[in-house]
Amino acid sequence: MNLKTILALLCPLLVVSCGKESPAIHQEGQDDREVSFFGSIGPQTRATDSDFEAGDAIGVFAIEKTSSNPNGDILTRNHADNVKYSYSNGSFKGASTVIKQITFQRLMFYKAVYPYTSSARNEFTFSVKTNQSYGDYYTLSDLMTAEAGPTSGVTPKLTFTHRLCDVLVSVCYEERPTGTAHLYFNNVKTSVKVNLNEDTFVTGNAAGNVKAKPYGTNGFRLVLPPQVINKGVKLITLNIGSSSYSVTTDEYITLRPEIQHTFRLVVRKDGKATLTTSENPWKSDIGIEDIVPRDMLRGIKEHMPVYVGNTPPDVEGSYYINPYVSSYYSDLDKNPENSLTSETINFSDQSDGILTVNTLTDGSDTYYYLEGAYITGYGNYFTIFYDYLGSLEAKDGTEIPIRKVEIYSGKKTSTGISNMYYANAFVEKGDDPFGEYMEEGTYRIFKDKDGFSEKSSWAPASLSSAPETRTNMFNPWKGMESGMLKK
């Protein structure tokens, strides 16, 4: 499904009947005109997927405007009832029947339902799939409706609106177990009672466990009806190999219609899992506001660019930063203006708003990598961001757990990246017994000293030593560790 405007040719099926309401199927007349529909999804939302796909199907009702039915309510019998159209080669075409506009141009209302549901009438019950990890069951759970008319035109526009809730779960692991991950929402409502004439969608009593669809490297998605999830219930179960994690809500959670609800699940190696939630317009991708706390992000944007958008440039390749210099420290009154280490950064495996980040500090034979970073932007401008769990080492050798955010921003050019900025922030920090490190909620920003990071020939596979993940270490740049200490 998709937010792009799509021309949906709906071949007609309408014939004249004298003195009575027209039956749904007619003999084709010479002067009957084919009706074309422009189909789109409401501007306040984004569709679940990037495009309509072959085989996607909708059901269309055609209702004639009459003195007894001036508002185009769906009646027991209508000009056309739930006629199925399948998407193919850029348009919707009648699977077995079509709709036609008549020569003398009756005014028609059109109402459409996605996905096609054979039981659809004015009033019907719609249920989401309980195993949305299977095939296209996630997309087929995304109930949308559209209306057009009254019109005698042959190219009316159908604008679809999401009627349920999109749920996006992003998981951050301190130490990810091996195995395939499966995520479930437990005992949630799964149905809505639809009334197309009243434009109402009331959540029903049916409930069950819903298995989410994997999304990206450490993400999941599912569609649920609007509902209130009680405090103190075991909402989420995450199974990976032989490991299992569960999350119990510590507050009421309201899932509102036509909204994407982002759940940020942090899983620590001791088995504890915590959950935070946020709301955004219906969309496909994780946004930086889902990773970085609002106040922190506002401050970061004052000192470095952050580019949003779902059309970032292709940044795959290696780039040399020589050297990093400090640009802004939120926890200090004055920028120390330190020159720090030089490094090579490599971006790889970029696809669907996700990529892998590899870094190599000058003088080191070990590089560090992180899979599942997010990229946003537009044109030649991009921002890459991610968070991970790690630890700091206190001077007595004890570990201080942290959740750290890292952000890169710049402009891609033919020879490198201009105005490369890098920020790291402590979103969470455990007990620091000697007060050695930055405080929780603070951040520091660095940039390439000469403002340009030229292309490099370095490839991660060129080193014989095995890479290390960012997960279990404080900061990949040894020369920048002092930049994290309190001054």
N, C-alpha and C positions, 0 to 999 in steps of 0.2 A: 504494500500500500504506500501512498505517497502524497506529498504535498504539492508536487508539480501539477500544473494544469494539464489535464488529459482529455483529448477529444474522444468522447464515447459515442460512437454511432449506434443508435438504437433503431434497427430497422423496424418499420411500422407493422401494426396489426389492428386495423380499425375499419369497420365497415358500417354502412348506413342501415339503420332500421327505422321504419316509418312509424311515428307516433308513439314509440316506446323507447325506454333506455336501451342503448346498444348492448348486445351481448359481447362477451370478451373476445370472441373469435369471429371474423367476418370473411366474406368472399372479397377478394382483392379487386378494387375498382381502378379504372384507368386513370382517374384524376386524383386518386389518393396520393398524398405527399409523404415522403419518408421524413421522420423526425430525427434530428441529430441532437445529442446532449453534450454540452461541455461539462465535464466533471472535475471537481476540485475538492480539496479538503480545507476546512475553515482556516483563515489566516492566523488565528490565535493558537493554532496547534500544529504539530507535525505528525505525519503518519508513522505507523509502527515500522515500516520498512521504506527503502529509498525509492520504490517504484511499484506500480501495479505489475503483476506477473501473469504470464499465460495461464489461463484456467481460473483466475480470480473471478468470482461470480457475484452478481447483485440481483435482488428481486425488485421489480418496478410495478407500482400501481398507477393506473391512469384513471382519473375521475373527472367526468364532465361537469362543468359549472352549470347549474340549473337554478330556477327560481326556488325550488324546494331544497337545494343543496348549494347555497351561494358560497360556502367556505371550503368546499372541496373535501368534505369528510369522506373517509372510506366507508362505503355502504356494504350491505350484504352481497350485492352484486354491482360490479363497476365496469367501466369500459375495458379495463384490463386488470387482472388480479395476480400479483406476485409473479409476473412473467420473468423468467430466468434469462440473464444475459451473461455471457462469458467473455473474458478479456483475451484478445488475440491481435497481435500485430498493430498495437497502438490504439485499439478501440474495443468497445463492448459490442458484441453481436448476439442476436437472439439465438439461444441454444436450440429451440425447436419452434418458437412462435415469435412474432414481431408486433410492434405497435405502429399504427399509422394515423396521421392527421387527415381529416376529410376535406374534400374540396371546399365546402362552405365554411370552413374554419370555425369549428366549435372551440370555445374556450375550455382548456384542459388544465387540471392540476396534476402534477406528477409527484409521487412519493417513492423513495427508494431505500432499501435496506442492504447493508453489507455486514456480514457475508450472506449469501443467499441461504435462506432458511425455509425449507418446504412448508413448515407450519405457520409461517408469517401471515398474519391477518391484521386487522386494526388492533386487536388485543392478542398477545401471545407471550409465552415465556421463553426467554433466551438464557442459555447456560454456557458459561465458559468451559473450556476443556480442562480436565483435571490433570492431564499429563501434557503440559505445554512444551515439554522438551522434545516431543515426538513430531517429526515432519513439520507441517505448517500449522499445527494446532495453536501455536501462539497467535499467529495472524488471524486465524479463524475464530479467535476469542474476542477480537477487537470489534465490538458492535458499533456501527456508524449508521446514521440516517441522513437523508437529504430531502428537500422539497423544492418544487419550482411551480410557478403559475400563480393565478390563472393566465394562460397565454394561448394564442392561436399560432404562435410562431413555430417554426420547425427546428430551431436551435436553442431551446431553453437551457439554462445552466443549473446543474445540480451541485450544490455545495455541501459536502459531507461534514458531519460533526461527530467526534468521538463521544460516546455516551457512557463509557466505563472509565476505569483508572488504569494508567500504565504504571507498573512498579518496576523500578530498576534497582538492583542490588549490586553494590560494588564491594568486593571483599579484599581486605588488607591483612596479610598473614605475617606474623613474626617469623614463623618457620613452617612452611607449607609441607604437609605430609605428602607422600607419594600416592598416586592413584587418581582416578577420575572423580571430580566433585559433582555431587547431586544436592540440590537445595529445594526445600519444601516449605510452603506456608501451611501451617496446621490449622484445621478446623475453622476455615474462613468461609464466608458466604460466597456462593457460586452462581446465583441466578438473579435475573431481574424480570419483573412483570412489565411488559411494554404496552403502552397505549399510544399509537401513532397519531390519532386525532387529537388527543390531549397533550401530546409531546411529553409524556411522563415515562420515567424509567425507575420503578420502585424495587429496591432490593428485596428478594424473597427470603424464605426461611431455609432453603436447601444449603447445606454446608458440607465441607469435606477438605481433604488435604490436596493442595495443588502443587505439582512439580514444575519448577521454573525452567525456562529455556536458557542454556548456556549462552553467554554474550561476551565476546572478547576473551581476554586471557583470564581474568578473575571476576567476571561479572555474570549476572543472570537477569532475565526479564520475565515478567508475567503480566497478564491482564486480569483484573479483579473487579467485581461490582463495587460501587460506593458502599462504605460501611464504616462503623466505628469498632475498632479493636480494643478490647478491654485491657485495663491495667492488670498485670500479674499473670498473663497467660503465656504459655510456651508457644510463641508465634512462629519461629524459624528453626528448622533443623537442617544442618549442613553435614553431609556424610562425605568423607574422602578416604578411600581405601578402608582401613580398619578403624579409622578415627571418626568420632561423631561429636558435633558441637550443637548446642541449643541456646536460643536466646529467649529470655522471658522479658516481656515489656515492663518497664518501670513507670509508664504513663499511658494515658489513653492516646490512641493514634486514629485520626480521622482520615479516611481515604475519600477524597472528593472527586466528583466526575470531571472528565475532560482535562485532568491534571496528571502530570508525571510526578510520582512520589519516589524520591531517591533515598534508599536505605544504605547507609555506610556501615558495613559490618567489619569490626576489627577483631581478629582472632589471634590470641597470644599462645605461645608454646606451652603454657601451663594449663591450657584448656579453657581459659576464660574468654568470653566473647562479649563485646559491647556493641550497642547499636545507636546510631544517630539518624535523624530523618530530615528531609527538606522537600520543598515543593517547587516545581517549575512548570512552564508550559509544556504540553505534550511534545516530546522530541525523541531523537534516537540516541544521543550521545551524552556521556558524562560531561558536565561543565566544570570549570575550575572552581565555581562557587560551591560545588558539591564536595570538594576536597579541602579547600582553604576556608577557614572561618571568615564570616562576613567582615568583621572589623579589621582583621589582619589583611585581608585582600584589599580593602579600601586603602590601607596604608601603603601596601606594596605598589598599588597602581599610581600612587603619587610620586614614586621614585624610579619606576621602570615601566615600559609599555607592556600591556597584556592584551593580546589580540584574540577576539572571539569570532566565531563563525564556523561553518562546516565545510569550507572550501580552502583548507590550508594548502600551501605548495608541497611538492614532493621534496623532502629534505634529506633523503637517503644519501649517505656518503660520510666522509670524515673531514673534520675542520680543526685547524690549529689555533688555539688561543694563547697569545704570547705577549705578556703574561696577563693573568687576572690582576685587577687592582680593586681595592675596596671602593664602593660607591656610596653606600648608606648603611648605617647600623641603627636599628630602631632602639636599641638598649643603651646607646651612648649619646651624650650631648653633642659630641663632635666626631666627624668622620676621621679615623686615624690615617687615611690615605696611604695604606700599606700596599706595596707591590707583593704579590704572592706567587704561587707556582704557575708554570705554564703547563698546558695539557692538550691532548688531542681528544676530541669527542667524535663518536661515530653514531649515526642514527641508521637503523636498519629495520627490515621487515615492516615497513609502513603500509598499513591497510585498514580501511574503515575506521579512521580516527585513532588508531593505536599503533605503537611502534616500540622498538627496543633501543635502549640507550646504553652505549659502551663508552667507557672513559679510560684513558691512559695518561698518567702523570709523567712528566719528563723525568728520566732517570730510573724509572721503574720497569720491571719486566712482568708485572702482573696488572691485568686490566680488570675493571669492574663493570658489571652489566646489570640492567634491570629490564625485565620484560613487562609489557602491559602498560607502558606510559601512554598518556593521552596527548593528542595534538589537535589544536583548533587554529582558526585563522582565516584569512582570505587573501586572494591575490598572491603576492610574494611575502606576506607577513604571517608569522606563525608564533604560537606559544605552545610549549611542551611542559607538561606538569605530571606529577605523580607523588604519592606518599609511600612510606614504608616504615616498618617497625625495626628498631635497632637498639643499641645500648652504648652508653659512655662508660669509660672506666675511671672511677674515682682514684685518688692518689693512694688509697689503702687497698686497691684492687677490687673493690666491690663494683657491681654493675648498676648503672642508672638507666632504666628503660626509657626510651623516647619513641614518639611518632613524629617523623620528620617529613616535611614537604620540600620538594625542589622544583624550581621553575626555570625554564629557558625561554627567552624571547629574542627575535631578530628578524631580519629581512633577508630572504634568499636572493642571491645574485648568481650570475653565470660563473663567477670565480670564487665564491665563498659565501659568507654571511656577514652582513654589516650590522653594526650596533647590537652585538650579542651581549645580552644581560643574563645573569644567573642569580637566583635567589634561593636561600635555604632558610627554613623556618622551623621552630620547635612548636608544633601544635600541642603535643603532650610531653611532659617530662616527669619522671619519678623523683624520689627524694635524692637531693644532691647534698650529701652530708657535709662537705667542706665549701659549698658555694662556689665551685670552680667554673661552672659553665653558664652559658646564656640561660635566661629564665624562660619558662613556658610562656608562649604567646609572643615571643620576640623573633625578629628576623634580621638577616643581613644580606645585602645586595652587592654583587660584584659585576664587573664588566671587562671586556677586552680593552687593554690600555690604549691601543691605537684605533679602536673602533671598527676593526675589520679582522675577521677570522678566515684566513685563506684555506682553500681546499688542501687536503692532505691525502697521500697515497696509502696511509696506514689502514690495514684491515685487521680486525680482531683475530682472525685465524692465523695471522702471520707470527704470533708469539707461540713458543713451545709450552709455556707454563699455562696451567688451567686457570680460567677466570674465576673470580669470586663474586658472589652476589652482594648487593648493597645491604641485604637484610640484616646481617649480623655484624655490621661494622658501623663506626661512627660517621666517617666521611671518607670518600675515596681519595681525596687529595691530601696527601700527607703534609704538603707544604701549607695547607690552609687550616690545619687543626688549631694552630695558635689563634686563628681568627674566630674560633668558637669559644675561646676562653674569656672569662670576664677580664676587663682591663682595670 
